[in-house]
Structures are given as C-alpha cells and as structure tokens.
Amino acid sequence: MQEYVMLALPGYTLSCQATGILPIQTALITNSTVLVNTTNIASITIAEEGNYSLVATNLFGTVTREILVTFFGETKLILFLFQSY
C-alpha cells in the first residue's frame, strides 16, 4: 500500500478515478466512514485535514491508497488515478 501527503486548503476537491476492467467500485473513506461509494469518479470537498483512503475494487481485486491531507497553498483539484486488475 502506498502513502501520500497532500497539501491543500479547506474546500479543495479530492477526486479519484479508477481504470481497469469494469465494473470498478471506487470509494473515499476517512475515520472508518465511507464518504463516497460509486462506480464513477469519486469526489468530495475536503473540510478537514486528516487521513483519507482511496479504494478501487473490481472482480480481480482491490487497490488502496492512503492520503494524509494537510491544509496549505492555493485552491486546486487533487486527482488520483488507479490501475485495477
């Protein structure tokens, strides 16, 4: 599992898109709470610093990325792409 650190401002959009064999379920999770669970691009507006998990699942397995979000900088889109199998 890979871990990332992101610098952000409150109100940033955290988005993840999974690529691979469809269908792919994509979820954004923090503090054991599922914030978004979709088969499309998962996006949320970040209101709090903290640890976020980005999870992509299909018939062949699951890919998880752990992200630590810290507020700092200018507004922008944070986009993650997953390769699922």
N, CA and C of each residue as an Amber inpcrd file, in Angstrom:
protein
   255
   0.8450000  -1.1660000   0.0000000   0.0000000   0.0000000   0.0000000
   0.8970000   1.2370000   0.0000000   0.5990000   2.1970000  -0.8700000
   1.3750000   3.4270000  -0.9390000   0.7070000   4.5030000  -0.1070000
   1.5330000   5.3870000   0.4720000   1.0130000   6.5130000   1.2350000
   1.4650000   7.8080000   0.5830000   0.6100000   8.8160000   0.6080000
   0.8910000  10.1050000   0.0070000   0.5710000  11.2010000   1.0090000
   1.2550000  12.3490000   0.8690000   0.9360000  13.5310000   1.6570000
   0.5130000  14.6100000   0.6760000  -0.6480000  15.2380000   0.9070000
  -1.1600000  16.2980000   0.0550000  -1.3000000  17.5850000   0.8560000
  -0.8320000  18.6890000   0.2930000  -1.0650000  19.9990000   0.8870000
  -2.2960000  20.5840000   0.2170000  -3.2270000  21.1150000   0.9880000
  -4.4910000  21.5990000   0.4450000  -5.0350000  22.7340000   1.2950000
  -6.0650000  23.4050000   0.7860000  -6.8410000  24.3890000   1.5370000
  -8.2120000  23.7930000   1.8080000  -8.8740000  24.2220000   2.8910000
 -10.2580000  23.7720000   3.0830000 -11.0710000  24.0890000   1.8280000
 -11.9110000  23.1770000   1.4180000 -12.7120000  23.3880000   0.2250000
 -12.0960000  22.7890000  -1.0300000 -10.9230000  22.1920000  -0.9470000
 -10.3320000  21.5060000  -2.0980000 -11.2380000  20.3550000  -2.5020000
 -11.1200000  19.9400000  -3.7350000 -11.8280000  18.7580000  -4.2040000
 -10.8410000  17.6080000  -4.2790000 -11.1460000  16.5370000  -3.5950000
 -10.3570000  15.3140000  -3.6480000 -11.1090000  14.3560000  -4.5450000
 -10.4640000  13.8970000  -5.6040000 -11.1390000  13.0840000  -6.5970000
 -10.2720000  11.8890000  -6.9560000 -10.8990000  10.7300000  -7.1420000
 -10.1480000   9.5710000  -7.6150000 -10.9260000   8.8780000  -8.7180000
 -10.1720000   8.3960000  -9.6930000 -10.7520000   7.6880000 -10.8270000
  -9.9690000   6.4010000 -11.0050000 -10.6650000   5.2960000 -11.1180000
 -10.0150000   4.0010000 -11.3100000 -10.0970000   3.5970000 -12.7740000
  -9.0080000   3.0170000 -13.2690000  -9.0030000   2.4740000 -14.6170000
  -8.7230000   0.9810000 -14.5290000  -9.3380000   0.2340000 -15.3950000
  -9.1550000  -1.2190000 -15.3970000 -10.3830000  -1.8890000 -15.9730000
 -10.5380000  -3.1600000 -15.6710000 -11.6640000  -3.9330000 -16.1850000
 -12.9230000  -3.5810000 -15.3820000 -13.9520000  -3.1620000 -16.0940000
 -15.1970000  -2.7190000 -15.4700000 -16.0440000  -3.9090000 -15.0340000
 -16.9350000  -3.7490000 -14.0710000 -17.1810000  -2.5350000 -13.2880000
 -16.1520000  -2.3730000 -12.1660000 -15.8700000  -1.1250000 -11.8290000
 -14.9450000  -0.8030000 -10.7480000 -15.6950000   0.0530000  -9.7270000
 -15.6860000  -0.3840000  -8.4890000 -16.2930000   0.3640000  -7.3900000
 -15.2050000   1.2510000  -6.7930000 -15.4630000   2.5440000  -6.6610000
 -14.4880000   3.4960000  -6.1420000 -15.0470000   4.1460000  -4.8800000
 -14.2260000   4.2030000  -3.8230000 -14.6820000   4.7680000  -2.5510000
 -13.6270000   5.6970000  -1.9540000 -14.1050000   6.7290000  -1.2660000
 -13.2690000   7.6180000  -0.4520000 -13.7090000   7.4350000   0.9930000
 -12.7410000   7.1610000   1.8690000 -13.0510000   6.8230000   3.2620000
 -12.1670000   7.6440000   4.1950000 -12.7330000   8.0970000   5.3290000
 -11.9500000   8.7280000   6.3820000 -12.5530000   8.3470000   7.7290000
 -11.6890000   8.1250000   8.7100000 -12.1350000   7.7650000  10.0660000
 -13.1780000   6.6510000  10.0570000 -12.9590000   5.6280000   9.2510000
 -13.8680000   4.4790000   9.1170000 -15.2390000   4.8460000   8.5770000
 -15.3780000   6.0460000   8.0030000 -16.6380000   6.4960000   7.4200000
 -16.4890000   6.5760000   5.9090000 -17.3810000   5.9030000   5.1830000
 -17.3690000   5.9820000   3.7230000 -18.0100000   7.3050000   3.3210000
 -17.2210000   8.1600000   2.6750000 -17.7170000   9.4690000   2.2420000
 -18.3770000   9.3930000   0.8720000 -17.8120000   8.5890000  -0.0080000
 -18.3290000   8.4060000  -1.3590000 -18.1220000   6.9500000  -1.7380000
 -19.1190000   6.3520000  -2.3660000 -19.0290000   4.9760000  -2.8480000
 -19.7740000   4.9290000  -4.1710000 -19.0360000   4.7900000  -5.2830000
 -19.6370000   4.9340000  -6.5960000 -18.9250000   4.0730000  -7.6300000
 -19.5330000   3.9100000  -8.7910000 -18.8480000   3.2500000  -9.9020000
 -18.3090000   4.2950000 -10.8720000 -18.4480000   5.5550000 -10.5330000
 -17.9180000   6.6440000 -11.3420000 -16.7160000   7.2610000 -10.6370000
 -16.3020000   8.4350000 -11.0760000 -15.2300000   9.1540000 -10.4020000
 -15.7460000   9.5830000  -9.0360000 -15.0140000   9.2510000  -7.9820000
 -15.4080000   9.6070000  -6.6210000 -14.7770000  10.9490000  -6.2690000
 -15.5870000  11.9160000  -5.8320000 -15.0970000  13.2440000  -5.4780000
 -15.7600000  13.7380000  -4.2050000 -14.9930000  14.4380000  -3.3730000
 -15.5430000  15.1150000  -2.1980000 -14.8400000  16.4510000  -2.0430000
 -15.4830000  17.3580000  -1.3430000 -14.8480000  18.6160000  -0.9620000
 -14.2760000  18.4160000   0.4350000 -12.9880000  18.6890000   0.5730000
 -12.3030000  18.4400000   1.8400000 -12.5810000  19.5680000   2.8240000
 -13.1380000  19.2180000   3.9730000 -13.4190000  20.1870000   5.0180000
 -12.4530000  20.0350000   6.1900000 -11.8110000  18.8870000   6.2830000
 -10.9370000  18.6170000   7.4240000  -9.6230000  18.0060000   6.9710000
  -8.5510000  18.3610000   7.6790000  -7.2870000  17.6850000   7.4830000
  -7.4300000  16.2660000   8.0220000  -6.5770000  15.3880000   7.5800000
  -6.6050000  14.0410000   8.1330000  -6.2170000  12.9910000   7.1340000
  -6.4380000  11.7550000   7.5240000  -6.1150000  10.6040000   6.6890000
  -7.3330000  10.1960000   5.8750000  -7.1180000   9.9930000   4.5940000
  -8.1570000   9.5460000   3.6820000  -7.6810000   8.2820000   2.9940000
  -8.5800000   7.3570000   2.7450000  -8.2730000   6.1550000   1.9830000
  -9.0370000   6.2240000   0.6720000  -8.3500000   5.9460000  -0.4120000
  -8.9600000   5.8710000  -1.7280000  -8.9190000   4.4020000  -2.1220000
 -10.0810000   3.8070000  -2.3870000 -10.1740000   2.3620000  -2.6110000
 -10.8770000   2.0890000  -3.9450000 -10.2430000   1.2610000  -4.7780000
 -10.8560000   0.8290000  -6.0370000 -10.9320000  -0.6910000  -6.0230000
 -12.1190000  -1.2290000  -6.3430000 -12.3300000  -2.6770000  -6.3050000
 -13.0420000  -3.1300000  -7.5710000 -12.5390000  -4.2510000  -8.1350000
 -13.2640000  -4.8960000  -9.2190000 -13.1830000  -6.4050000  -9.0120000
 -13.6150000  -7.1640000  -9.9950000 -13.6530000  -8.6200000  -9.8930000
 -12.2850000  -9.2180000  -9.5760000 -11.2020000  -8.5170000  -9.9310000
  -9.8590000  -9.0660000  -9.8090000  -9.0990000  -8.5990000  -8.5720000
  -9.6810000  -7.7300000  -7.7650000  -9.0030000  -7.3170000  -6.5420000
  -9.2930000  -5.8900000  -6.1290000  -8.5060000  -5.4340000  -5.1600000
  -8.6800000  -4.1010000  -4.5710000  -7.3440000  -3.3800000  -4.5210000
  -7.3710000  -2.0800000  -4.8440000  -6.1990000  -1.2090000  -4.7300000
  -6.5580000  -0.1130000  -3.7410000  -5.6710000   0.1380000  -2.7570000
  -5.9130000   1.1650000  -1.7450000  -4.7410000   2.1360000  -1.7140000
  -5.0400000   3.4210000  -1.6100000  -4.0280000   4.4610000  -1.4310000
  -4.3970000   5.2430000  -0.1840000  -3.4350000   5.4190000   0.6970000
  -3.6350000   6.2090000   1.9150000  -3.0930000   7.6090000   1.6640000
  -3.8900000   8.6230000   2.0280000  -3.5100000  10.0110000   1.7980000
  -3.6300000  10.7970000   3.0930000  -2.5920000  11.5310000   3.4420000
  -2.6450000  12.4630000   4.5710000  -2.8350000  13.8460000   3.9790000
  -3.9520000  14.5040000   4.2850000  -4.2380000  15.8440000   3.7640000
  -3.9080000  16.8710000   4.8380000  -3.0550000  17.8360000   4.4730000
  -2.6850000  18.9450000   5.3480000  -3.0220000  20.2370000   4.6190000
  -3.6900000  21.1770000   5.2860000  -4.1040000  22.4130000   4.6320000
  -2.9480000  23.3930000   4.4840000  -2.7750000  23.8910000   3.2230000
  -1.7600000  24.8810000   2.8940000  -1.8210000  25.1180000   1.3920000
  -1.5870000  26.2940000   0.8920000  -1.4810000  26.5340000  -0.5530000
  -2.7210000  27.1330000  -1.1690000  -2.8010000  27.0390000  -2.5130000
  -3.8940000  27.6130000  -3.2820000  -4.8870000  26.5360000  -3.7180000
  -6.1250000  26.9610000  -4.0270000  -7.1830000  26.0320000  -4.4100000
  -6.8450000  25.3320000  -5.7250000  -7.0200000  24.0320000  -5.7550000
  -6.8250000  23.2450000  -6.9680000  -7.5140000  21.8960000  -6.8180000
  -7.5240000  21.1360000  -7.8830000  -8.1240000  19.8040000  -7.8870000
  -7.0420000  18.7780000  -7.6080000  -7.3120000  17.8590000  -6.7140000
  -6.4000000  16.7560000  -6.4270000  -7.0000000  15.5280000  -7.0830000
  -6.2970000  14.9270000  -8.0180000  -6.8340000  13.8120000  -8.7950000
  -5.9230000  12.6060000  -8.6580000  -6.4910000  11.4500000  -8.3730000
  -5.7510000  10.2070000  -8.2660000  -6.2910000   9.2290000  -9.2970000
  -5.3870000   8.5590000  -9.9830000  -5.7750000   7.5300000 -10.9440000
  -5.2920000   6.1870000 -10.4110000  -6.1450000   5.1930000 -10.4500000
  -5.8030000   3.8470000 -10.0150000  -5.7140000   2.9400000 -11.2360000
  -4.8400000   1.9750000 -11.1790000  -4.8350000   0.8960000 -12.1650000
  -5.3210000  -0.3440000 -11.4490000  -6.4770000  -0.8550000 -11.8130000
  -7.0460000  -2.0660000 -11.2230000  -6.8570000  -3.2200000 -12.1810000
  -6.8790000  -4.4210000 -11.6370000  -6.7360000  -5.6130000 -12.4750000
  -7.9080000  -6.5370000 -12.3080000
